[in-house]
């Protein structure tokens, strides 16, 4: 994390996997920096934030219901493209 007039989160920061940052929810640490309660004196890597809540993505594989190939072309077109 570094500050050059705006706060920048780097890939090494814990913020990337935090629920506050990932969902766009207001992060208490970033909010404190934005209003000037906390000042960043030098570049830091956030590794042990007290506000951290792990953000878990829940992805699953969706089965393709078109087994005859009819789902391969956009509506209104044919397989030949005409």
N, C-alpha and C positions, 0 to 999 in steps of 0.2 A: 504494500500500500504506500502510495506517495501522494504528495500534495503540491501542485503548482498553480494554485488558484482554484482548482477543482480536485476532488479526491478520486484517485484511480486505484482500482482493485486489480491485483495481479493474480495469475493462475496459481501461484504458490500459496496465496492467502487462504485461510480457512473459510473465508467469506463465500468462496465459490460453491461450497457444499452446505451452506447455511440456509435454513428455511426463510429467515428474514430477508436475505439478499435474493435468493432464487425465485421467490414468489412475489417480489416487489413490495413486501411488507416493510414497514418502516423499521430500520435497524437502529437500536438504541445507541450503538457506538458511532455509526455514521451520522446520525441525527445530532449527537453531541458535538461532533466535529463541525457540522454544517452551521450550527448556531454559535460556535465559538466557546463552548464550555470546556472542550478538550482541544488542545492544539498538538499537531503532529510536528515535532522538531526535526525529524530526519526520516528517511525511508525505513519502514519496518515491514516485517512479514508477520501477519496475524496467524498465530499457531495455537493459542490457548485463550480464546475469548470467553468471558463469563456469560455472554448473551447467546452463545452458539447453540443452535438446535439443528440437528442433522436433517437435511432435506433428502427424502428417499423418493426416487422416481419409480412409479409403478407402471411398467410397460408389459404388454402381453402380445403374443402372436395372434393375429386375426386370421381365421381360416378363409380361404378364397372360396366363395360359394359358386363361382362360375367355372364349372368343370368342362363345359363344351366349347370354351374359347370365346363365347359371346361377350365377355367382359373386357376383351382386349382392345376394342375400338371405341372411340368417343361416340356418343349418341348422334344420330343423323348422318353418319358416314358408313361406308361399307369397308370390308377388309381390303379391297382394291384401292381405296382412297378416293372414290368418285362419289 
